[in-house]
Amino acid sequence: MYFSLAIPLYIYILLAGALLLTVATGLWQWLQARRLARFVQRDEPARDYLDEEQLPSISVVVYAHNDAASLEQLLPLMLEQDYERYEVIVVDDGSYDDSRDVVSEMMQSYGNLRLSFSPDDTRSLSRKKLSLMIGIKAAKGDIIVTTNANCRVMSNQWLRLLARNFVAGIDVVLGYSHYHYSRDKKPGRYYRIYDTAVTARQWVLSAVDGVPYRGVSDNLAYRRQVFFDNAGFSGSIDLRWGDDDVYVSQIANGGNTRLELSPGSQVQSYYDDVARAHNRLKLRRDFTSKLVATRAPFIAQGFFSTLNYARLACLVAAVALDWDNAVVVILAAVLAVASWAIAIVAFDKSARPLQVPKLAMCVPLFAAWRPVVNMVYRLRGIKTKQNNYTSIYD
């Protein structure tokens, strides 16, 4: 190996391209992190909120299916909120465990707890949407908050933090939810954390920018009247899923929607098998992403991945074509380390508001690997497309 500044023009071009792409991808990541941090630190605290006496009545609709253990452990946290006017309606979807018995026993201690259920013989309809619709029709509150039986609310201020946003003109409040990261012990857990964080950051930032296109059914609030004014889930009646993303795209816009990210408003989901749940949810989201209100966030993410691959290609090509020149190797290494550092810092900065653990050195590797995984899921989704539609066998 030798040191020489007499580098061929095509190597200079490759290194210059790598530099420009490093700046472009780094700026994109940093701006994303900055936008999210600014929302949490400045924009969200500065908004106008309802006063104590203005807080609306709330009905929490909890979807349950064979969730006896979760209900016994997590439901009391929903029932002990620091909130005056609210009820909790558990809608049991054909459970064959002790879910109904658990709720019935709790009803003796909690006067604001109610129990309903979906008919066991229902066919050709989304069971979850039917369950939510039954709960919403039975609800007495002005505001509906949907969640699932496997969800743990992180504070007794959960409902208060969501409800304070329903000032005049606001019909939808997007809460945030993430799974219990420490319960995932299987191989690939760090990638699943990264993928979950990037997916969440994508829809959260879109909502910050005034283009809401999805929420999470674990933590979603909207006016009860809006549900009926928009004919409920009729826009996706033939789909098993879509009760949050497709439905949010139907009822939400930049003027009538708020995002609530304060730590006390967040919800944590408990899964027995996180890897399996992540796989299932990813296939569902890949399908319903084609039906949401905007494609811009997906296009932007794809464009970033393309630029990132182009940057890597320039660096690899420069080193491969002049590998024995230490100057070329050093310049390529500096650019690689710079992009690596930017990716790590930007990810950690945007991860904090979303309660995502730090991933440090893994981030750049996962950023390069994620488009490949997404393509695999896209191909799998083509084969399993019919599973997203309801049928007489549901």
Backbone torsions as a table, in degrees:
resi	resn	phi	psi	omega
1	MET	NA	142.8	-177.8
2	TYR	-133.2	163.7	177.0
3	PHE	-106.3	123.5	178.1
4	SER	-155.1	133.6	175.7
5	LEU	-87.0	-3.4	177.7
6	ALA	-80.5	74.1	-176.3
7	ILE	-95.3	134.4	178.3
8	PRO	-56.6	149.8	-177.3
9	LEU	-57.3	-41.2	-176.9
10	TYR	-66.2	-28.1	175.8
11	ILE	-70.9	-41.4	175.8
12	TYR	-59.1	-41.0	-179.6
13	ILE	-64.0	-43.1	178.5
14	LEU	-63.4	-43.5	179.7
15	LEU	-68.1	-39.0	177.0
16	ALA	-64.2	-40.1	176.4
17	GLY	-63.3	-41.6	178.0
18	ALA	-62.8	-39.1	178.5
19	LEU	-63.4	-47.9	-179.8
20	LEU	-62.3	-40.7	-179.7
21	LEU	-71.2	-32.6	175.2
22	THR	-64.2	-42.7	178.0
23	VAL	-64.7	-44.8	-177.1
24	ALA	-64.4	-49.1	-178.9
25	THR	-69.3	-37.0	177.8
26	GLY	-65.1	-41.7	178.9
27	LEU	-64.5	-40.8	179.9
28	TRP	-62.2	-45.4	179.9
29	GLN	-66.4	-41.0	-178.4
30	TRP	-67.7	-39.5	179.0
31	LEU	-65.5	-38.1	176.0
32	GLN	-60.7	-48.6	-180.0
33	ALA	-61.9	-40.2	-178.3
34	ARG	-67.5	-40.3	179.4
35	ARG	-62.6	-43.5	-179.0
36	LEU	-68.2	-42.7	179.4
37	ALA	-64.1	-39.9	179.8
38	ARG	-65.3	-37.4	177.8
39	PHE	-62.6	-46.5	-177.0
40	VAL	-70.2	-40.7	-173.7
41	GLN	-85.5	-29.2	-173.8
42	ARG	-121.9	-53.5	-171.9
43	ASP	-69.6	-48.4	-177.2
44	GLU	-63.1	-45.8	179.0
45	PRO	-65.1	-25.1	-174.6
46	ALA	-86.6	-5.1	-177.5
47	ARG	-72.2	159.2	173.6
48	ASP	-83.1	140.3	-178.2
49	TYR	-129.6	162.6	177.1
50	LEU	-69.6	144.8	172.6
51	ASP	-75.9	167.7	-177.4
52	GLU	-53.5	-46.6	-176.1
53	GLU	-73.9	-10.5	-179.2
54	GLN	-95.7	-7.4	-175.6
55	LEU	-61.4	132.3	-175.2
56	PRO	-79.7	166.3	173.5
57	SER	-75.2	146.4	-173.5
58	ILE	-129.5	141.4	169.5
59	SER	-118.9	117.8	176.9
60	VAL	-91.6	118.7	180.0
61	VAL	-102.3	115.5	-175.2
62	VAL	-106.9	118.1	176.3
63	TYR	-84.1	131.0	-177.8
64	ALA	-135.3	136.6	174.3
65	HIS	-147.7	106.6	-177.1
66	ASN	53.7	50.4	-175.5
67	ASP	-119.9	35.2	-176.0
68	ALA	-56.1	-47.4	-177.8
69	ALA	-63.9	-42.8	179.3
70	SER	-65.7	-42.1	179.6
71	LEU	-61.4	-42.6	-179.0
72	GLU	-63.6	-36.1	-176.2
73	GLN	-88.4	-39.4	-168.1
74	LEU	-103.9	-26.1	-177.4
75	LEU	-61.5	-38.3	177.9
76	PRO	-57.5	-30.1	178.6
77	LEU	-66.4	-32.1	176.5
78	MET	-76.2	-26.8	-175.4
79	LEU	-88.6	-5.7	-177.7
80	GLU	-118.3	42.2	178.9
81	GLN	-79.2	148.2	174.9
82	ASP	-81.1	74.1	-175.4
83	TYR	-153.0	139.2	-172.3
84	GLU	-77.9	-56.6	-169.5
85	ARG	-110.8	93.7	175.5
86	TYR	-157.4	156.9	176.5
87	GLU	-133.5	158.2	176.9
88	VAL	-121.7	121.9	179.9
89	ILE	-112.8	112.6	175.5
90	VAL	-90.9	123.0	177.2
91	VAL	-107.5	112.0	-177.3
92	ASP	-87.7	126.5	-178.0
93	ASP	-102.9	77.7	173.1
94	GLY	61.9	35.9	179.8
95	SER	-66.8	143.0	174.8
96	TYR	-114.6	15.5	171.5
97	ASP	-103.1	-153.0	-175.6
98	ASP	-95.9	22.7	-175.6
99	SER	-55.0	-48.9	-176.8
100	ARG	-65.8	-37.1	179.2
101	ASP	-66.2	-39.8	179.0
102	VAL	-61.7	-46.4	-179.0
103	VAL	-67.3	-42.7	-179.5
104	SER	-60.0	-39.5	178.5
105	GLU	-67.7	-39.2	178.5
106	MET	-67.1	-29.1	-179.1
107	MET	-61.4	-22.6	178.3
108	GLN	-71.6	-23.1	-178.9
109	SER	-103.1	-22.0	-176.8
110	TYR	-121.5	113.0	-178.6
111	GLY	-73.9	-14.2	-179.1
112	ASN	-99.5	14.2	-179.8
113	LEU	-104.6	133.8	179.4
114	ARG	-130.6	157.2	-178.3
115	LEU	-130.4	133.7	173.3
116	SER	-137.6	178.7	-178.4
117	PHE	-156.7	157.5	176.4
118	SER	-88.5	141.9	176.7
119	PRO	-59.0	134.6	-176.2
120	ASP	-68.4	-25.2	-174.2
121	ASP	-95.7	14.0	-179.8
122	THR	-68.7	137.5	179.3
123	ARG	-133.7	159.3	174.7
124	SER	61.4	25.5	176.1
125	LEU	-138.8	152.4	173.0
126	SER	-67.1	120.2	-177.8
127	ARG	-63.4	-38.6	-178.8
128	LYS	-68.8	-45.0	179.5
129	LYS	-62.2	-40.0	177.3
130	LEU	-61.6	-41.9	179.7
131	SER	-63.2	-45.5	178.9
132	LEU	-62.8	-41.4	-179.6
133	MET	-62.7	-40.3	177.6
134	ILE	-61.9	-44.1	178.9
135	GLY	-64.2	-41.9	-178.5
136	ILE	-67.0	-39.8	178.6
137	LYS	-67.0	-30.7	179.2
138	ALA	-82.9	-12.5	-173.8
139	ALA	-68.0	147.4	176.3
140	LYS	-105.9	-16.6	-176.3
141	GLY	-77.5	157.3	176.5
142	ASP	-75.6	-26.3	-178.4
143	ILE	-115.3	133.9	175.1
144	ILE	-100.8	131.0	171.8
145	VAL	-120.3	119.3	179.8
146	THR	-98.9	143.6	175.4
147	THR	-156.7	-177.8	-178.3
148	ASN	-123.3	158.7	-174.8
149	ALA	-65.7	-21.8	-179.1
150	ASN	-91.3	17.4	-176.2
151	CYS	-104.4	137.4	177.2
152	ARG	-109.2	120.2	174.6
153	VAL	-77.7	141.3	-169.7
154	MET	-92.3	-1.8	-177.0
155	SER	-160.4	154.5	173.5
156	ASN	-79.5	3.7	175.3
157	GLN	-99.9	5.5	-175.9
158	TRP	-50.1	-56.5	-176.9
159	LEU	-67.5	-37.7	179.8
160	ARG	-62.0	-40.9	-178.5
161	LEU	-70.1	-34.7	175.4
162	LEU	-72.2	-46.8	-172.8
163	ALA	-67.7	-29.8	-177.6
164	ARG	-60.8	-17.6	-176.8
165	ASN	-81.7	-13.1	-173.8
166	PHE	-81.7	57.2	172.2
167	VAL	-73.1	173.4	-179.6
168	ALA	-56.1	130.2	178.0
169	GLY	95.9	-14.6	179.5
170	ILE	-96.3	121.8	-178.6
171	ASP	-111.6	-21.0	-174.3
172	VAL	-133.8	134.5	173.9
173	VAL	-125.0	120.7	179.9
174	LEU	-91.3	111.0	173.1
175	GLY	-86.8	173.4	-177.6
176	TYR	-119.6	144.3	179.7
177	SER	-142.3	147.1	173.8
178	HIS	-144.3	157.3	179.6
179	TYR	-77.7	164.1	-179.8
180	HIS	-75.0	100.4	-170.9
181	TYR	-59.6	-36.3	-174.7
182	SER	-71.4	-12.4	178.5
183	ARG	-80.7	-11.1	-179.1
184	ASP	-89.3	109.3	-177.3
185	LYS	-112.0	-3.3	-173.3
186	LYS	-83.8	160.2	176.2
187	PRO	-56.1	143.8	-178.5
188	GLY	90.0	5.1	-175.1
189	ARG	-63.3	-35.2	-178.8
190	TYR	-71.2	-35.2	175.5
191	TYR	-66.4	-39.6	179.7
192	ARG	-62.8	-36.6	175.3
193	ILE	-61.8	-47.4	-179.2
194	TYR	-61.7	-48.0	-177.8
195	ASP	-62.3	-42.1	177.9
196	THR	-62.5	-42.0	-179.2
197	ALA	-66.0	-43.3	-179.7
198	VAL	-65.6	-42.2	178.0
199	THR	-61.6	-44.9	179.4
200	ALA	-64.7	-45.5	180.0
201	ARG	-59.1	-34.3	-178.5
202	GLN	-64.1	-50.8	-177.9
203	TRP	-77.3	-29.3	177.5
204	VAL	-65.2	-47.3	-179.9
205	LEU	-66.6	-33.0	176.1
206	SER	-63.9	-39.7	176.3
207	ALA	-66.5	-40.0	176.6
208	VAL	-59.0	-37.9	-179.0
209	ASP	-81.1	3.4	176.8
210	GLY	86.7	17.1	177.8
211	VAL	-126.7	69.7	-179.3
212	PRO	-70.4	133.2	179.2
213	TYR	-132.4	-6.7	175.1
214	ARG	-162.3	164.7	171.4
215	GLY	-140.2	-160.5	175.2
216	VAL	-128.2	131.9	-176.1
217	SER	-65.0	-15.6	176.4
218	ASP	-67.6	-21.2	-171.6
219	ASN	-159.2	73.0	-175.1
220	LEU	-133.8	133.1	-177.9
221	ALA	-128.0	140.6	176.3
222	TYR	-158.1	160.7	179.2
223	ARG	-68.5	136.9	-178.8
224	ARG	-59.7	-37.9	-178.1
225	GLN	-65.6	-33.0	178.7
226	VAL	-62.0	-37.1	178.8
227	PHE	-58.7	-45.8	-178.0
228	PHE	-76.5	-35.0	178.8
229	ASP	-63.0	-27.4	-179.0
230	ASN	-104.6	18.9	176.5
231	ALA	58.4	36.3	174.1
232	GLY	57.0	-130.4	-177.3
233	PHE	-94.8	22.2	-176.2
234	SER	-60.8	-26.8	-178.9
235	GLY	-69.2	-14.9	179.0
236	SER	-139.5	37.7	-173.1
237	ILE	-64.2	-25.8	-177.9
238	ASP	-89.2	1.3	-178.7
239	LEU	-103.6	142.9	174.8
240	ARG	-65.5	-36.8	-173.0
241	TRP	-115.4	-167.6	178.3
242	GLY	98.0	9.6	-179.5
243	ASP	-72.0	-9.1	174.4
244	ASP	-119.1	-55.7	-175.8
245	ASP	-72.4	-53.5	179.7
246	VAL	-64.0	-40.5	-179.8
247	TYR	-67.8	-42.4	177.4
248	VAL	-61.9	-40.7	177.5
249	SER	-60.7	-28.7	-179.2
250	GLN	-76.7	-38.3	-170.9
251	ILE	-107.1	-14.5	-171.7
252	ALA	-103.6	147.2	171.5
253	ASN	-149.7	176.2	-176.4
254	GLY	-62.7	-22.9	-177.1
255	GLY	-90.7	-26.4	-174.6
256	ASN	-111.3	12.3	-172.8
257	THR	-129.0	141.7	173.6
258	ARG	-127.3	152.7	174.1
259	LEU	-106.8	132.3	178.2
260	GLU	-117.3	115.3	-175.7
261	LEU	-118.4	2.9	-178.8
262	SER	-57.8	142.7	-175.1
263	PRO	-53.2	-39.1	-178.2
264	GLY	-69.5	-15.5	-179.2
265	SER	-92.3	-5.4	-173.3
266	GLN	-85.6	161.0	-176.4
267	VAL	-128.3	145.8	-179.6
268	GLN	-117.9	128.1	-178.3
269	SER	-96.0	137.3	179.7
270	TYR	-108.6	121.4	176.4
271	TYR	-119.8	141.7	175.9
272	ASP	-68.3	-35.4	179.8
273	ASP	-132.0	95.4	-175.6
274	VAL	-63.7	-41.9	-178.2
275	ALA	-60.0	-43.6	179.4
276	ARG	-67.1	-41.2	179.3
277	ALA	-64.4	-42.0	178.8
278	HIS	-62.1	-43.2	178.6
279	ASN	-60.8	-45.8	-178.5
280	ARG	-65.9	-45.5	-179.1
281	LEU	-66.7	-35.2	-179.8
282	LYS	-66.0	-41.2	176.4
283	LEU	-63.2	-40.1	179.2
284	ARG	-65.2	-46.4	-177.4
285	ARG	-66.1	-35.5	178.6
286	ASP	-62.4	-37.6	179.0
287	PHE	-72.0	-50.6	-175.3
288	THR	-72.6	-17.0	178.9
289	SER	-61.3	-23.2	179.1
290	LYS	-75.3	-12.9	-172.8
291	LEU	-111.2	2.7	-177.4
292	VAL	-83.9	174.9	-168.8
293	ALA	-71.6	-23.4	-176.9
294	THR	-142.7	147.2	175.7
295	ARG	-105.4	-5.9	-173.0
296	ALA	-54.9	-47.1	-179.1
297	PRO	-62.1	-34.6	-179.9
298	PHE	-71.9	-39.2	177.8
299	ILE	-65.3	-42.4	179.5
300	ALA	-62.3	-42.4	179.1
301	GLN	-65.0	-39.2	177.5
302	GLY	-66.1	-38.2	178.0
303	PHE	-65.2	-40.7	176.6
304	PHE	-60.8	-44.0	179.8
305	SER	-62.0	-38.5	178.2
306	THR	-63.2	-44.8	178.2
307	LEU	-64.1	-37.6	-179.7
308	ASN	-65.5	-42.5	176.7
309	TYR	-65.5	-38.3	178.6
310	ALA	-64.1	-38.5	177.0
311	ARG	-62.0	-47.0	179.0
312	LEU	-61.9	-40.1	-179.3
313	ALA	-63.7	-40.6	178.7
314	CYS	-63.4	-43.3	-179.8
315	LEU	-66.0	-45.8	-179.1
316	VAL	-63.9	-42.3	-178.8
317	ALA	-64.8	-42.0	-179.3
318	ALA	-62.0	-44.7	-179.7
319	VAL	-69.7	-41.3	-178.5
320	ALA	-64.0	-35.3	-176.5
321	LEU	-83.0	-19.4	179.9
322	ASP	-144.1	52.1	-171.3
323	TRP	-69.6	-21.3	-177.5
324	ASP	-88.6	-1.2	176.2
325	ASN	-95.3	112.2	-176.4
326	ALA	-61.7	-31.3	179.8
327	VAL	-62.3	-44.1	179.2
328	VAL	-64.0	-44.8	-179.3
329	VAL	-62.6	-42.0	-179.3
330	ILE	-66.0	-45.5	179.4
331	LEU	-61.1	-43.0	178.8
332	ALA	-64.3	-39.8	179.6
333	ALA	-65.5	-40.7	179.0
334	VAL	-61.6	-44.4	178.9
335	LEU	-65.0	-39.3	179.3
336	ALA	-65.2	-44.4	179.5
337	VAL	-65.2	-39.4	179.4
338	ALA	-62.1	-46.9	179.7
339	SER	-66.1	-35.9	178.3
340	TRP	-61.9	-47.7	-178.4
341	ALA	-64.5	-43.2	179.8
342	ILE	-61.3	-43.9	-179.4
343	ALA	-61.1	-42.7	-179.0
344	ILE	-65.9	-49.2	-177.9
345	VAL	-63.8	-44.8	-178.9
346	ALA	-64.3	-41.5	179.8
347	PHE	-63.9	-47.4	-179.2
348	ASP	-62.5	-35.0	179.9
349	LYS	-67.1	-40.3	179.4
350	SER	-82.0	-18.8	-178.6
351	ALA	-76.9	-30.0	-175.5
352	ARG	-57.4	-49.0	-179.8
353	PRO	-64.9	-20.6	-178.5
354	LEU	-96.7	8.9	176.9
355	GLN	59.9	34.5	-178.6
356	VAL	-94.7	132.7	177.6
357	PRO	-62.4	152.7	176.4
358	LYS	-69.6	141.2	-179.6
359	LEU	-115.9	-12.1	174.1
360	ALA	49.9	-119.2	-169.0
361	MET	-64.8	-16.3	-177.6
362	CYS	-74.7	-24.1	-169.2
363	VAL	-55.5	-53.2	-178.8
364	PRO	-61.6	-35.2	178.1
365	LEU	-65.6	-43.6	179.7
366	PHE	-67.3	-34.9	179.0
367	ALA	-61.8	-37.1	178.5
368	ALA	-77.2	-30.1	-176.0
369	TRP	-83.3	-29.0	-172.7
370	ARG	-59.8	-43.9	178.6
371	PRO	-59.2	-33.9	177.9
372	VAL	-65.9	-45.6	178.9
373	VAL	-62.8	-42.2	179.0
374	ASN	-60.7	-38.3	178.3
375	MET	-65.4	-39.1	177.3
376	VAL	-61.6	-44.8	178.3
377	TYR	-64.8	-35.9	178.1
378	ARG	-62.7	-43.0	178.6
379	LEU	-67.3	-39.6	176.1
380	ARG	-63.4	-37.3	-179.7
381	GLY	-64.3	-32.5	177.8
382	ILE	-63.7	-41.0	-179.0
383	LYS	-70.7	-30.2	-175.7
384	THR	-108.1	21.2	-175.1
385	LYS	-54.3	-42.7	-175.6
386	GLN	-65.3	-20.8	179.5
387	ASN	-67.3	-14.3	-179.1
388	ASN	-85.7	-9.1	-179.5
389	TYR	-104.7	149.3	178.1
390	THR	-75.6	158.9	178.2
391	SER	-152.5	174.7	-179.5
392	ILE	-68.4	-11.0	-178.7
393	TYR	-92.1	-2.4	179.9
394	ASP	-65.0	NA	NA
